[in-house]
Amino acid sequence: MAPAILCYGDDFTGATDTLGTAARAGLRTLLFLRPPDAARLERAGSLDCVGIAGAARAMNPAEMRAELAPIAKLFETLGARVLHYKTCSTFDSAPAVGSIGVAVDVLRAAVSQPWAAIVGGQPGIERFCVFGHLFAAAGAGGEVFRIDRHPTMSRHPVTPMHESDLRRHLALQGLTGVRSLPYTAYGKTPGALREDLEALLAGRPEAVLFDVTDDAQLASIGALLWPRALEDSLLTVGPSSVVQAIAGQLCARPPTAATVAPARGPVLVLAGSLSPVTERQIVAAHSYDTVWLDPAQLAQPDAAQRAVMAGRIAELLAAGKNVLACTRRPGTSSAGDAPVDARGLARAGGDLLARVLALAPLARVGVAGGDTSSHAVQALDAWGLSYLAALGPGTGLCRLHSDVPALDGMEIMLKGGQMGSADVFERLVHGTA
């Protein structure tokens, strides 16, 4: 039986958020770390949602095209109805890095319908789209800002958001002609809402942007999209709320709420995120010995320094200590520091994690930072993730699947810079029960 949804996450933390969203909705879901072959799919069994954890958010257009071409082919092979390009909930992207326009251009050829559905918000983690403009909270429960005035996303080191109107933002990436369905339409009857969408589609737009201000509206969006997807396959774009909307239309198993048990041994957290949210989480992490990693040394091509760092961390873990390994913000440790390439630093963080686990196998680890998480998991000899339980809004604990016995079954939290409560690192140690 073909899955209903194939979801490609443009970074690992986003992909795991969608994994959790699908699993909590009762969908049989597995997140693969690379496009699976037929044998791997057969081993996985029947799935409602097939996830692929990618890294397109950090790629240039040429790299994205090479990355996404196999995803388009896999979608056609699987016979799924919805192809979901999972973006960050803040839609941070740019023409030269992580271009959503490039992604749509590549993936559109794999579906039957000529337009893409863009879901503009994820209310469960305080992301809202109003009349086409995106708003986001500054941390869990924080003040909500228009995205171009957000204290973090407007100053993102790679893809700063300078435009709140997602139609204009995406037009700069080549996705022109985006029409908007405002949130005020959801109060109409289902028939009238379908007519509104038909009227927009009559103009042959490249995409339709759906406003979202609360979770109840996602049900209306799902009721619009799923019947169309059953007739002709559909490309969808946006955060995990896309799967949340579609899942409500499927005959899913009843969702189950699971708690996280205390860790069965020492915990390692690698914090490569520079966001204020992660900084607050570091301050609140009282159960750890903190190891400060010098970014310039960590990112050196010569791995000798990383070997020294890994050995120091492994010694603490072997002594039963929880370890929080943090990279300082480049250029702030001293006046003479030179900036460090963010992508190179993320790759080095992944190599460091692999080295530590080779010296000190662990039952539970955490990684903070979207790019850091992507490269950290890529550095491990693993092939998939399944969802275990939530540590809090937008932050889940997963099970690693690997053919290496020491890695298979390891529990891992992958957290974006903007995600998680202040005590999420403490929850990783002590559980949520």
HUNOR-V293105 format. One record per pair of residues at least 4 apart in sequence whose ideal C-beta (glycine too) atoms are under 8 Angstrom apart, sorted by the first residue. I is the first residue (numbers start at 1). J is the second residue. Records with the same first field share a line. If there is no record, write none. Layout:
I->J + J
This chain:
1->46
2->78 + 79 + 80 + 81
3->47 + 48 + 49 + 50 + 78 + 80
4->27 + 48 + 49 + 80 + 81 + 82 + 246 + 250
5->22 + 27 + 48 + 49 + 50 + 80 + 81 + 82 + 83 + 84 + 243 + 246
6->49 + 50 + 52 + 71 + 74 + 75 + 78 + 80 + 82 + 83 + 84
7->15 + 18 + 22 + 49 + 50 + 51 + 52 + 84 + 86 + 242 + 243
8->15 + 51 + 52 + 54 + 56 + 68 + 71 + 83 + 84 + 85 + 86 + 107
9->14 + 15 + 16 + 17 + 18 + 31 + 51 + 52 + 53 + 54 + 86
10->14 + 54 + 55 + 56 + 57 + 85 + 86 + 87 + 88 + 98 + 103
11->15 + 54 + 55 + 56 + 57 + 58 + 88 + 370 + 371 + 373 + 374 + 416
12->16 + 53 + 55 + 370 + 373 + 374 + 376 + 377 + 414
13->17 + 369 + 370 + 373 + 374 + 414 + 415 + 416 + 419
14->18 + 57 + 86 + 87 + 88 + 89 + 239 + 240 + 370 + 416
15->19 + 31 + 51 + 52 + 53 + 54 + 86
16->20 + 31 + 53 + 373 + 385 + 387 + 396 + 398 + 414
17->21 + 239 + 240 + 394 + 396 + 416 + 419
18->22 + 31 + 51 + 84 + 86 + 239 + 240 + 243
19->23 + 29 + 31 + 51 + 385 + 386 + 387 + 396 + 398
20->24 + 240 + 387 + 390 + 396 + 398
21->25 + 240 + 241 + 243 + 244 + 247
22->27 + 29 + 48 + 49 + 51 + 243 + 247 + 387
23->27 + 29 + 386 + 387
24->255 + 257 + 387 + 390
25->243 + 244 + 247 + 248 + 252 + 255
26->247 + 252 + 253 + 254 + 255 + 256
27->48 + 49 + 243 + 247 + 250 + 252 + 253
28->45 + 46 + 47 + 48 + 49 + 253
29->47 + 48 + 49 + 50 + 51 + 386 + 387
30->44 + 47 + 50 + 51 + 384 + 385 + 386 + 401
31->51 + 52 + 53 + 384 + 385 + 386 + 387 + 398
32->36 + 40 + 50 + 51 + 52 + 53 + 383 + 384
33->53 + 377 + 378 + 382 + 383 + 384 + 385
34->52 + 383
35->52 + 70 + 71 + 74
36->40 + 41 + 44 + 50 + 74 + 383 + 384
37->41
38->42
39->43
40->44 + 383
41->50
44->384
48->250 + 252
49->243
50->78 + 80
52->71 + 74
53->374 + 377 + 385
54->67 + 68 + 71 + 374
55->59 + 67 + 371 + 374 + 375 + 378
56->63 + 64 + 67 + 68 + 98 + 103
57->87 + 88 + 93 + 97 + 98 + 159 + 370 + 371 + 374
58->97 + 98 + 158 + 343 + 346 + 371 + 374
59->63 + 64 + 67 + 97 + 98
60->64 + 96 + 97
61->65 + 95 + 96 + 99 + 102
62->66
63->67
64->68 + 98 + 99 + 102 + 103 + 106
65->69 + 102 + 106
67->71
68->72 + 103 + 106 + 107
69->73 + 106
70->74
71->75 + 83 + 107 + 110
72->76 + 83 + 106 + 107 + 109 + 110
73->77 + 110
74->78
75->80 + 83 + 107 + 110 + 111 + 233
76->110
80->233
81->226 + 229 + 230 + 233 + 234
82->225 + 226 + 229 + 233 + 234 + 236 + 242 + 246
83->107 + 110 + 111 + 233 + 234 + 235 + 236
84->236 + 237 + 238 + 242 + 243
85->100 + 103 + 104 + 107 + 235 + 236 + 237
86->238 + 239 + 240 + 242 + 243
87->91 + 93 + 100 + 237 + 238 + 239
88->92 + 93 + 239 + 370 + 416
89->121 + 122 + 125 + 127 + 136 + 239 + 240 + 241
90->127 + 134 + 136 + 147 + 150 + 153 + 161 + 418
91->100 + 120 + 134 + 147 + 161 + 166 + 169
92->98 + 153 + 156 + 159 + 160 + 161
93->97 + 98 + 99 + 100 + 159 + 169 + 173
94->98 + 99 + 158 + 159 + 172 + 173
95->99 + 101 + 172 + 173 + 174
97->158 + 159
98->159
99->103 + 173 + 174
100->104 + 170 + 173 + 175 + 237
101->105 + 170 + 173 + 174 + 175
102->106 + 173 + 174
103->107 + 237
104->108 + 116 + 175 + 206 + 207 + 235 + 237
105->174 + 175
107->111 + 235
108->114 + 116 + 235
110->233 + 235
111->232 + 233 + 234 + 235
112->232 + 233 + 234
113->228 + 232 + 233 + 234 + 235
114->204
115->201 + 204 + 205 + 206 + 207 + 208
116->206 + 207 + 208 + 234 + 235 + 236 + 237
117->207 + 208 + 210 + 225 + 234 + 235 + 236 + 237 + 242
118->166 + 170 + 178 + 207 + 208 + 209 + 210 + 236 + 237 + 238
119->210 + 212 + 218 + 221 + 236 + 237 + 238 + 239 + 241 + 242 + 245
120->129 + 132 + 134 + 166 + 209 + 210 + 211 + 212 + 238
121->127 + 128 + 129 + 134 + 135 + 211 + 212 + 213 + 239 + 241
122->127 + 212 + 238 + 239 + 240 + 241 + 244
123->127 + 128 + 212 + 213 + 214 + 215 + 218 + 241
124->215 + 241 + 244 + 393 + 394
125->137 + 140 + 239 + 393 + 394 + 419
126->136 + 137 + 140 + 141 + 142 + 144
127->134 + 135 + 136 + 137 + 239 + 241
128->134 + 135 + 136 + 144 + 212 + 213
129->133 + 134 + 135 + 166 + 183 + 209 + 210 + 211 + 212 + 213
130->135 + 183 + 211 + 213
131->180 + 182 + 183 + 211
132->165 + 166 + 167 + 180 + 182 + 209 + 211
133->146 + 147 + 164 + 165 + 166
134->146 + 147 + 161 + 164 + 166
135->144 + 145 + 146 + 147 + 164
136->144 + 145 + 147 + 150 + 153 + 418
137->141 + 142 + 143 + 144 + 145
138->142 + 143 + 144 + 145 + 150 + 151 + 152 + 276 + 277
139->276 + 277 + 280 + 418 + 422
140->277 + 392 + 393 + 394 + 419 + 420 + 421 + 422
145->149 + 150 + 151
146->150 + 164
147->153 + 154 + 161 + 164
148->154 + 161 + 162 + 163 + 164
149->154 + 164
150->154 + 161
151->155 + 276
152->156 + 275 + 276 + 277 + 417 + 418
153->160 + 161 + 418
154->160 + 161 + 162
155->160
156->160 + 161
157->274 + 342
158->342
161->169
163->168 + 169 + 172
164->169
165->169
166->170 + 178 + 209
167->171 + 178 + 180 + 209
168->172
169->173
170->175 + 178 + 207
171->175 + 176 + 178
175->206 + 207
176->206
177->205 + 206 + 207
178->205 + 206 + 207 + 208 + 209
179->200 + 203 + 205 + 207 + 208 + 209
180->208 + 209 + 211
181->185 + 196 + 197 + 200 + 208 + 209 + 210 + 211
182->211
183->211 + 212 + 213 + 217
185->193 + 196
186->193 + 216 + 217 + 220
188->192 + 193 + 196
189->193
190->194 + 220 + 223
191->195
192->196
193->197 + 220 + 224
194->198 + 224
195->199
196->200
197->201 + 208 + 224
198->202
199->203
200->205 + 208
201->205 + 208
207->237
210->221
211->217
212->217 + 218 + 221 + 241
213->217
215->219 + 244
216->220
217->221
218->222 + 241 + 244 + 245 + 248
219->223 + 245 + 248
220->224
221->225 + 245
222->226 + 244 + 245 + 246 + 247 + 248 + 249
223->227 + 248 + 249
224->228
225->229 + 234 + 236 + 245 + 246 + 249
226->230 + 246 + 249 + 250
227->231
228->232 + 234
229->233 + 234 + 246
236->242 + 246
237->242
238->242
240->244
241->245
242->246
243->247
244->248
245->249
246->250
247->252
258->388 + 389 + 390
259->389 + 431 + 432 + 433
260->388 + 389 + 390 + 391 + 397 + 427 + 428 + 431 + 432 + 433
261->431 + 433
262->429 + 430 + 431 + 433
263->267 + 322 + 363 + 364 + 411 + 428 + 429 + 430 + 431
264->363 + 364
265->320 + 362 + 363 + 364
266->316 + 317 + 320 + 321 + 322 + 323 + 362
267->288 + 322 + 323 + 362 + 364 + 365 + 366 + 428 + 429
268->313 + 317 + 322 + 323 + 325 + 353 + 356 + 362 + 365 + 366
269->285 + 288 + 322 + 323 + 324 + 325 + 365 + 366 + 367 + 368 + 413 + 425 + 428
270->325 + 349 + 352 + 353 + 365 + 366 + 367 + 368 + 372 + 376
271->278 + 281 + 282 + 324 + 325 + 326 + 327 + 367 + 368 + 369 + 372
272->327 + 345 + 346 + 349 + 367 + 368 + 369 + 371 + 372
273->277 + 278 + 368 + 369 + 370 + 372 + 415 + 416 + 417
274->278 + 279 + 327 + 329 + 369 + 417
275->279 + 417 + 418
276->280
277->281 + 417 + 418 + 419 + 420
278->282 + 368 + 369 + 415 + 417
279->283
280->284 + 422
281->285 + 368 + 420 + 421 + 422 + 423 + 424 + 425
282->290 + 324 + 326 + 425
284->422 + 423 + 425 + 426
285->290 + 324 + 425 + 426
286->426
287->322 + 425 + 426 + 429 + 430
288->321 + 322 + 323 + 324 + 425 + 429
289->316 + 321 + 322 + 323 + 324
290->323 + 324 + 325 + 326
291->309 + 312 + 313 + 316 + 323 + 324 + 325 + 326
292->326 + 328
293->297 + 298 + 309 + 325 + 326 + 327 + 328 + 352
294->298 + 328 + 333
295->299 + 327 + 328 + 330 + 333 + 340 + 345
296->300 + 330 + 337 + 338 + 340
297->305 + 309
298->305 + 306 + 309 + 327 + 345 + 348 + 349 + 352
299->340 + 341 + 344 + 345 + 348
300->304 + 305 + 306 + 348
303->307 + 351
304->308
305->309
306->310 + 348 + 351 + 352 + 355
307->311 + 355
308->312
309->313 + 325 + 352
310->314 + 352 + 355 + 356 + 359
311->315 + 359
312->316
313->317 + 323 + 325 + 352 + 356 + 360
314->318 + 356 + 359 + 360
315->319
316->321 + 323
317->321 + 323 + 356 + 360 + 362
318->360
322->429
324->425
325->352
327->345 + 349
328->332 + 333
329->333
330->337 + 338 + 339 + 340 + 345
331->337 + 338 + 339
332->337
333->337
340->344 + 345
341->345
342->346 + 371
343->347 + 371
344->348
345->349 + 372
346->350 + 369 + 371 + 372 + 374 + 375 + 376
347->351 + 375 + 379
348->352
349->353 + 367 + 369 + 372 + 375 + 376
350->354 + 372 + 374 + 375 + 376 + 377 + 378 + 379 + 380
351->355 + 379
352->356
353->357 + 365 + 367 + 376 + 379 + 380
354->358 + 379 + 380
355->359
356->360
357->361 + 362 + 365 + 380 + 406 + 407
361->406 + 407 + 410
362->410
363->410 + 411
364->397 + 410 + 411 + 412 + 413 + 428
365->410 + 411 + 412 + 413
366->412 + 413 + 414 + 415 + 425 + 428
367->372 + 373 + 376 + 377 + 412 + 413 + 414 + 415
368->372 + 373 + 415 + 416 + 417 + 420
369->373 + 415 + 416 + 417
370->374 + 416 + 417
371->375
372->376
373->377 + 414 + 415 + 416
374->378
375->379
376->380 + 414
377->382 + 385 + 412 + 414
380->400 + 402 + 407
381->402 + 403 + 404 + 407
382->400 + 401 + 402 + 404 + 407 + 408
383->401 + 402 + 403
384->400 + 401
385->398 + 399 + 400 + 401 + 412
386->398 + 399 + 401
387->396 + 398 + 399
388->396 + 397 + 398 + 399 + 411
389->396 + 397 + 432
390->395 + 396 + 397 + 432
391->395 + 396 + 397 + 413 + 420 + 424 + 427 + 428 + 432
392->420 + 421 + 424 + 427 + 432
393->419 + 420 + 421
394->415 + 416 + 418 + 419 + 420
395->413 + 415 + 419 + 420 + 421 + 424
396->413
397->411 + 412 + 413 + 428
398->411 + 412 + 413 + 414
399->409 + 410 + 411 + 412
400->407 + 408 + 409 + 410 + 411 + 412
401->408
402->407 + 408 + 410
403->408
404->408
413->424 + 428
415->419 + 420 + 424
420->424
421->427
423->427
424->428
425->429
426->430
427->431 + 432
